[in-house]
Amino acid sequence: MMSAKMKMKSVGCCVSDIVSSGHSFAEALFSFNSPEYVVFPGFCDVHVHFREPGFSYKETMKTGSEASARGGYTAVCTMPNLNPVPDSLEHLQQQLDLIDQNAVIHVYPYGAITVAEQGETLADLDGMAPQVIAFSDDGRGVQSDDMMRSAMRRAKALDKMIVAHCEVNSLLNGGYIHDGEYARLHNHKGICSASEYEQIARDLRLVEEIGCRYHVCHISTKESVEIIRAAKKRGVDVTCETAPHYLVMNDMDLQEHGRFRMNPPIRSEEDRKALLEGVLDGTIDMIATDHAPHSAEEKGKGLSGSAFGVVGIETAFPVLYTYLVKPGILTLEKLIDLLVFNPRSRFRIPLGEDYTVWNLEKEMTVDPADFLSMGKATPFEGWKVFGECVLTVCDGNIVYRK
């Protein structure tokens, strides 16, 4: 079995390999040295919301990073819909201080594309560039072609990536779930697929014009997969992500509860199958959680009234392993590429002494009351899953131990 210290393109390795290799944390690993335990490189999530500064009643840097460690993650990228929005070095510094003081894993912040994420004035990309992983107005699509063009040009000059939440505001029409069968049966306002894929198509035209590095957040539609697949064939410098809930659920799995409301919404079975095809053929490069905690009050107003967003960083691997790997839809090696190597490669995030140990034979029921995250709203509540994280090590230090 290949040593875990190497960049493992194999699936993982046995704990005994690490113990015998003389790593500083070998003693901690020794108690897990039996056949059911497997060591993976530390997972990497390029799309999380830790809510600080500004919304610490939803999540904090400490709770978000601790929840990540419990999910096997040792590196995450935090989105900029905060208060203040990190649209200048001064505003960004508040988040950097919180990361230094409270994060137990590697946290890489995004800088906003536009001032206050309002889409009207370009943020101070130059000032933030040395301190941010990329630029994004996540939660909002940049509506103006000229503004996005300016942002891409500046990002290219700074050798930074544009990471886009793609959404055409004029097509939303007050929707909050997929404009599909469930919405029609239950008289809900739907979000059409075009609101996502039309802006992706627009952005890719600009990327071809300008030549910047570009990444699409949380794609959810079959058309998005087709557009990105065609762009890659043309040589466009684009990558994309999807999230676990889009791969294992469709809109007919929805229930009348806020824990099923997220943006983009869970879409049709046809869309889900297209996303799986995109994962298998490499069109979709990575899986991110879009971990988005809210208070119980904010998520307790049903599908129509709750805030957008669900938590997922503690359930991502067990859900994907149970419902994609165990049935043979996805190989475990492919899943580790999607969770570890592909995001780290694209976002230039190094893999150091970062490992996570899992008992893949352990069956559990997803119970939000057990989450370390302050957010409890998950569409997977009550699901039976296999896989329990028993240890996570970041930079050679134990950051989670069951």
N, C-alpha and C positions, 0 to 999 in steps of 0.2 A: 504494500500500500504506500502511496506517495506521501512524503512528509508534509505535515500541515504548514511548515514554515515556507514551503514553496508556494508559488501561485498555482493553486490546485485547479487544474482543469478537469481533474477527476471529481467525483461527487463530494467526498469528504474523507475522513480517516477515522480509525478506531482510536479511542482514548489511549490505549497502550502505546501507540506510536508516539504520541505527544509525551507521555510519561517517560519513555525511554530516550527521548531526544534531548532531555536536560533543560527544558524550558523553565523559566523562573516560577511559573505557576503549576509545575508538575505535581507538587504536593496536593494542591487543591483538586487537581484533576483525578488524583489517584482514587478518591472515594467513589468516582463514577466509572472506574475501570472495569467494565463488564460489557458483554457483546451487544446489549441493547442500546448503548450510548454511542453517538456519532458526533464527531467534531466537524463543524463547518467554519469557513472564514466568516468574519463579521459581516452581517448583512448591511446594505446601504439603501436608504430611502431618500430619494431626491425631492420628495413632496410631502412635507408635514407642516402643521400649524401648532406652535407651542404657546401662542397667545400672549407672550410677554415681549415688550412692555404693552400695557394698555388694557389687557383683558385677563388678569390673573385669576379672576373668579371662574374662568373656563379651564385653564391649564397654566402651569408655570414651567419655566425652564427646567426646574428640578423634577417635577412630576412627569413632564413629557419625556425627558431624557431617561429617567428611571423606567418608565413604561417601555421605551424603545429597547433598553438593555434587556428587559424581561422578554421582549419579542425576538431577541437575537441580533438586534441592530447595534452597530458601533459607530455608524456615521449617518447623519441625516442633514437635509437641507431645509431650512425654515423659511416659509413664505412671508411676504412683507405686509400683509393686511393687518397692521398693528397700529398702535397709537403711542407715539408718533410713527407714521409711516417712514421707513428708512429710505428717504428720498434725498438725503444729504449725509455727509460724514457725521455731522453733529447729531442728527436723529438716529443714525445707525449705531452710534457709540453706546447708546443706552442698551441696545440688545447685546452688543459685544461685551459690555460689562457684566450683564446677566449670565452670558455664556461662560465667561471666565470664572465667575463666582459659584455657579450652581450646576452646570452641565456635567454629567458623569460620563458622557461619550463625546465624540467629535460632532460639533454642530457648526454647520456652514450656512450663514445667512444669505438670503437674496437681497439685492437692492431693487427698489422700485424702478420701473421704466419711466414713469411720469410722476410729477409732483402730486402727492396725496393720492396717487393712483386715479387721478381724475381724467387722464388722457389729454390734457390741454397743454401742459408745459413739460418739456423734457427734464427729468430729474438730473441731479449732479452726478452723472455716470462717472466722470473722470475722478471726482473726489472719492467716490465709494469703491472704485474698481479694485484697489489693492486688498480690500477687506471682504469682498463678497464673492460668492461662488458663481453668480450669473445675475442677470436682470430679468425681473418679471413683474407684471401687474396682476398676479394671480387673484382670482375672484372676479376679475373684470377683463373683458377683451378690449384691446386698444382699437377704438372705432375708426380713427382717422388713418387713411393710407399714408398721408404725408408724415404724420407723427411716427408711425411704425417705421417708415423708411428712414427717418432721421435717427431713430433709436438703433436700427440695424447698422447704419453707417458708423455711428459712434462706437457701438459695441464691437464692430469689426476692427476699428482702429485700436481699441483697447484689448483686443484678443479675448473678449468675453462673449458668452453665449446669451442669446435672447431665448427665454423660456416662456412660452405663451399659453395663457388660458384663452381659448378661442371661442368667442361668443358674439354673435351679431345682436345687439340690443333691440333693434327694430323688429326682430323676429320672435322675441320672447313672449309678448302678449300676456304677461301675468302668469305664465305657466310655472308649474313646480314639480311635475313628474313627466315621464315620457308621454308624448302625444301618441298613444297607442291603445291597445285593446282595454287595458285596465282603466285608463282615464275615461274611455267612452262608457264602459260598464258602470262606473261609479261617479260619473259626472264631475270629474276633476279637470282642471285646466292643464293642458299639455304643453310641453316644450318640444318643438319640432327638431328633427335631426339636422335640418339645414342651418339652424342657428349655430351649430358647431362646425360642420364641414365647410360651409361657405367661407368662414374666416380662415380656416386652415388653408384653403385653396388660395385666398388672397395673400396670405403671408408667404406661401411657397413661391408665388410669382415674384414677390419682393426679394425673397432670398436668392432666387435665380438672378435677379437684377443686380443685387448688391454683393452677394457672396459671403455672407456672415454665417457663423454657426448658429443653428436654430433647433429648438426642442419643443415638442408639443405636449402639453399636460393632458393627463387623464382622458384619452380618447374613448368614445363610447359607441360610435356608429359604424356601420359597415361602409358607408361612403368615406368616412375619415380614413379607414384602412386602405381603401382603394386609391384614394388621392395620394396618400403618403407612399404607398407601394410604387405607384407610377413615378412619383418624384424621385424616389431612390434610384429607380432604373435610369432616370435621366441624369443621375450624378449629383442631385441636390444634397447639400450638407444638412440633412435633417435626421433627427431621431425622435422617438415618441415613447410615451408610457401609457399603460392602462392600470386599473386597480383591481384588486381581487373580486370585489362585488360585481364588477361588470363581466367577469369571466365565469362566475358560478351561479348567477341569478339572471332572471329576466323579469319583465314588468308584471307578469302574472304571479310572481312570487311576492308582490307588494302586499302590505297590510296597512290598515288605517292607523298608522302610528308614525310619529316623527322620526323614529330610528330608520325609516325607509326613505327619508327625504335627503337627497344630496344633489350637488350640481357639478357635472352633468348627471342626469338621472339614470337609473338602471333602465335599459331599453329592451327591445324585443328579443325573442329567441333567435331570430335571424341575425340581429346585430351581435348577440353573444357568440354565435358560431363563427361569424366573420372575425371577431376579435381573437378567438382561439386559433383560427387559421393564420391570422397575422402574427400571433406569438410563435406558432410552429414554423412559419416560413421566414422569420426574422424581420418582418415589417415592423412589428412592435418590439422594441429593443429591451425594455425593462418593465418591471412591475413596481409601482409606487403605491403607497396606501392612501394618500390624501387624508391622513389622520387629522380630523377637524373636530376637536372637542367643544361642546357647549354645555351650559348648565341644564339641569333637569327641567327647569321651568321653560327654557327656550326650546327644548326638544319635546315638551309635553303637550303640544297644541295640534297634534294630528298632522296629516300630510299637508293640509292647506295652510296651516298657521305656524308650523315649527320653523326654526332656523335651518338653513342648508348645512349639511355636514354630518359625518359619522366618524366614529373612531375605528382604528383598524390595525394599529402597529403591534398590538399584542396577539392578534389573531391571524395575521397575514400568512405566516408560514404554516401553521396547523391547517388552516382552511385550504390553502393551495396544495399542500401535501396530501390531504385527505381526499379532496374532490377532483384533483387533476392528476397527481402522481400515482396514487394507489390504484385508480381505475385504469392506468396505462395511457391516459391522454397525453401526458407530459412526462418526460424522464426527469429523474431527480437531478441529473447533471444539468439539464436545460433550465430547471427551476433555479439552481444555484447561479447559473450565468445571469438569469434575469434579476436576481436579488443581490448579487455580489459583483461579478466581474464586469458586466455591461454598464451598469450605472457608474461604477468607479472609473472605468476607462473613459466614458464619454465626458464625465464631469471632472476628470483629472483628480480624483480623490484617492490617495494612497491607501494601501492595505498593509498595515504594520503588524504588531503583535496583537492582532484582533481575531478572536475566535469565539465560537458559541457552541455549547454542548447540548445535544438534544437526546431525549429518550423517544425514539420514533414508535415504540410499541405501546406507549401510554395513551389510553383513551380517556377523553375528558368531555364534559359538556361546557360550552361557552357560557360563562356566568359573569355578567358585567360587574357584579358586586365584588368579584375578585380582582378587577383591573387595578393596576397602579395608576393609570391615567385618571384624572379627575372627570373626564368625559366617560359616560356609560352607554351612550346611544350607539348600538351596533345592530346591523341587520342580521347578524349571525347568532343573536341570543338564542340559547336553547339547542344549537346545532351540536351534534356529536362529531368530535374531531380527534385525530391521532397526532401526537407530537407534543412534548412538553419540554420547554427550555429549562435546563437545570443549572447552567452556568454560562455567563458571558464575561469575556475578558477583553479589555480595551487598553492598548499600549502596555500590555503585560500586567495590568491591574484588574482585579476582580471587581466588576461593576454590577453584577447580579449573580446571586446564588440562591437557589431554591432552599 
